[in-house]
Amino acid sequence: MAFTPPLDIESRPVAVMGAGTLGRRIALMFATRGGEVRINDKSPQAGRDACDYVAATVGKVAAQIDGGSAGHARYVDDLAEAVSGAWLVVEAVPERLDLKKQVFGELDRLADADAILASNSSSYASSRFLDQVVHPERVLNMHFYMPPAQNAIDIMSDGQTDRAVIDLLMRELPRFGVFPFEAHRESTGFIFNRVWAAIEREALSVVAEGVSTPQDVDRMWQINMGTPSGPFRMMDKLGLDVVLDIENHYAAERPDLPVGPRELLHTYVDAGHLGEKAKRGFYADYGTQA
């Protein structure tokens, strides 16, 4: 079915579902051109915290973008109100397939007829969310990494996405300081994530086997790669529960993957050591150091 994408995006808000680590960062990037971003989350506190994060950060980030200006984020607890009038709705809820199916059915029903519905899922293809969707031609994956520092985005069709949707996003997203790359066929893990997941998995194996420690692996990575953080610090930043969910999804598709990395992650997650958001993960310095 043909789809007419939105033409008046300058005057319309973006809506983000989910106020977690990535949801608030996605909201931040879409607030860099002076407009409104609406954040919806079941937790009012998480929603307010996300808005505070945007308010504290957007001025600096917008100043680094050509034509950027500081917009604002607003928490909206009612989903219908949050998506009303939005030209783009980005789903950033936990990596649970049943939840994403439910969410996309609601978004397809509530969002404006020309709104684009994008999933930030890091491991599930959007073709798997369509059970309750009547208009799959406006649905796709739009996966962020860790903006505003890591600003690449995977764009991937759900198999029925109208080409005009992909073309619009490829053209418009750089104006918000993010850079899209199209996956030309369906791929679990998209482009960079497939490469990075293999690195994370091997780093976890090295520690699970007792060969090294998270801190030494990270320090060697920093020295050899010239980056400010290593894989364990980056996993802490993302959230070890999220990393485990992703690894479980890969393992469901590839039973040959080693179990050691998942077992190691389980010991941390089961203890509530989820990384930076819990003030403790592979590192325990988050009370005094970001």
Residue pairs with C-beta under 8 A, 6 or more apart in sequence:
1 135
1 137
2 137
2 162
3 114
3 135
3 137
3 138
3 162
3 164
3 165
4 114
4 164
5 114
5 116
5 138
5 162
5 164
5 165
5 168
6 12
6 87
6 88
6 112
6 114
6 115
6 116
6 168
7 114
8 87
9 87
9 88
9 172
10 35
12 35
12 85
12 86
12 87
13 35
13 36
13 37
13 38
13 85
13 86
13 87
14 27
14 30
14 35
14 36
14 37
14 38
14 86
14 87
14 88
14 89
14 90
15 37
15 38
15 39
15 40
15 76
15 82
15 83
15 86
15 88
15 89
15 90
15 111
16 23
16 26
16 27
16 30
16 37
16 38
16 39
16 40
16 89
16 90
16 92
17 23
17 40
17 41
17 79
17 82
17 89
17 90
17 91
17 92
17 93
17 103
17 107
18 40
18 41
18 91
18 92
18 93
18 94
18 120
19 27
19 39
19 40
19 41
19 43
19 46
19 47
19 49
19 50
19 75
20 41
20 46
20 92
20 94
20 239
20 277
21 237
21 238
21 239
21 242
21 276
21 277
22 92
22 120
22 144
22 146
23 39
23 41
23 50
23 90
23 92
23 120
24 39
24 49
24 50
24 53
24 54
24 73
25 144
25 146
25 147
25 148
26 90
26 92
26 120
26 144
26 147
27 37
27 39
27 50
27 54
27 73
28 53
28 54
28 57
28 58
28 61
28 73
28 147
28 148
29 61
29 144
29 147
29 148
29 151
29 176
29 177
29 178
30 37
30 71
30 88
30 90
30 176
31 37
31 54
31 58
31 62
31 70
31 71
31 72
31 73
32 58
32 61
32 62
32 65
32 68
32 69
32 70
32 71
32 176
32 177
33 62
33 65
33 67
33 68
33 69
33 71
33 175
33 176
34 62
34 69
34 70
34 71
35 71
36 71
36 72
36 73
36 74
37 54
37 71
37 72
37 73
37 74
38 73
38 74
38 75
38 76
38 81
38 82
38 83
38 86
39 47
39 50
39 51
39 73
39 74
39 75
39 76
39 82
40 47
40 75
40 76
40 77
40 78
40 79
40 82
40 83
41 47
41 50
41 75
41 77
44 75
44 77
47 75
47 76
47 77
48 75
50 73
50 75
51 72
51 73
51 74
51 75
54 72
54 73
55 72
55 73
57 148
58 70
58 71
58 72
58 73
59 70
61 68
61 148
61 177
62 68
62 69
62 70
62 71
64 148
64 177
65 175
65 176
65 177
67 175
68 177
76 82
79 106
79 110
80 110
83 89
83 107
83 110
83 111
83 112
83 115
84 110
84 112
85 112
86 111
86 112
86 115
87 112
87 114
87 115
87 116
88 115
88 116
88 118
89 107
89 111
89 115
89 116
89 117
89 118
90 118
90 119
90 120
90 142
91 100
91 103
91 104
91 107
91 117
91 118
91 119
91 120
91 121
92 120
93 99
93 100
93 103
94 242
94 245
95 121
95 122
95 123
95 124
95 242
95 245
95 246
95 249
96 245
97 124
97 128
97 129
100 119
100 121
100 124
100 128
100 129
101 128
101 129
101 130
101 131
101 132
102 132
103 129
104 117
104 119
104 126
104 129
104 130
104 132
104 133
104 139
105 131
105 132
105 133
107 117
108 117
108 132
108 133
108 134
108 135
108 139
109 134
111 117
114 138
115 138
116 138
116 140
116 165
116 168
116 169
117 138
117 139
117 140
118 139
118 140
118 141
118 142
118 169
119 126
119 129
119 139
119 140
119 141
119 142
119 143
120 141
120 142
120 143
120 144
121 141
121 143
122 143
122 189
122 190
122 193
122 242
122 246
123 188
123 189
123 193
123 245
123 246
123 249
123 250
124 188
124 249
125 141
125 156
125 158
125 186
125 187
125 188
126 139
126 140
126 141
126 156
126 157
126 158
127 158
127 159
127 160
127 186
129 139
129 158
130 136
130 139
130 158
130 160
133 139
136 158
136 159
136 160
136 161
137 160
137 161
137 162
137 165
138 161
138 162
138 165
139 158
139 160
139 161
140 155
140 156
140 157
140 158
140 161
140 165
140 166
140 169
141 154
141 155
141 156
141 157
141 158
141 183
141 190
142 153
142 154
142 155
142 169
142 180
143 153
143 154
143 156
143 190
143 193
144 153
144 178
145 151
145 152
145 153
145 192
146 234
146 237
146 238
147 177
147 178
148 177
151 177
151 178
151 179
152 178
152 179
152 180
152 181
152 192
153 173
153 178
153 179
153 180
153 181
154 180
154 181
154 183
154 190
154 191
154 192
154 193
155 166
155 169
155 170
155 180
155 181
155 182
155 183
156 182
156 183
156 186
156 187
156 190
157 166
157 186
159 186
166 182
169 180
170 180
170 182
173 179
173 180
174 180
181 191
183 190
183 191
187 194
188 194
188 249
188 250
188 253
189 197
189 250
197 246
197 247
197 250
199 231
200 231
200 235
200 243
200 261
201 247
201 257
201 258
201 261
203 217
203 230
203 231
203 232
204 260
204 261
204 264
204 265
205 258
205 260
205 261
206 212
206 217
207 213
207 214
207 217
207 232
207 264
208 260
208 261
208 263
208 264
209 260
214 232
214 282
214 283
215 232
215 282
215 283
217 230
217 231
217 232
218 229
218 230
218 231
218 232
218 233
219 230
220 230
221 227
221 230
221 231
222 228
222 229
222 230
229 237
232 282
232 283
233 282
233 283
235 243
235 275
235 281
235 282
236 275
236 276
236 281
236 282
236 283
236 286
237 275
237 276
238 275
239 274
239 275
239 276
239 277
240 265
240 268
240 269
240 273
240 274
240 275
240 281
240 282
241 269
241 274
243 265
244 262
244 265
244 266
244 269
247 257
247 261
247 262
247 265
248 262
250 257
251 257
251 259
251 262
268 274
268 281
268 282
272 278
273 280
273 281
274 280
274 281
275 281
275 282
276 286
276 290
278 286
279 286
279 287
280 286
